[in-house]
Amino acid sequence: MILRKERLTLERRPPRGVNELPARIEFVNYLGSTIQYLCSVGLRTALVSRRNEAGGPELGVGQNVTLTFRPEDCFCLRAQ
């Protein structure tokens, strides 16, 4: 499955439905107008990009979050 990093959302709550994965923030990279979060999702990692907005939720290293995405934002590839 392929997910575009700019289409992923991080939320401070437990997963409660489909297209939601429990994750943990491992690294935060501030890039001016963008913040990147490197998250562990089970045995995999995901890079999430988010606009750096004043008043937005502050998320930090070690925090448990939920990674969400819309079905139309993911692509499934057939295994070889």
Secondary structure, DSSP 8 states (H G I E B T S, - for coil): -EE-GGG-EEESS---STTEEEEEEEEEEEETTEEEEEEEETTEEEEEEEE--TT-----TT-EEEEE--GGGEE-----
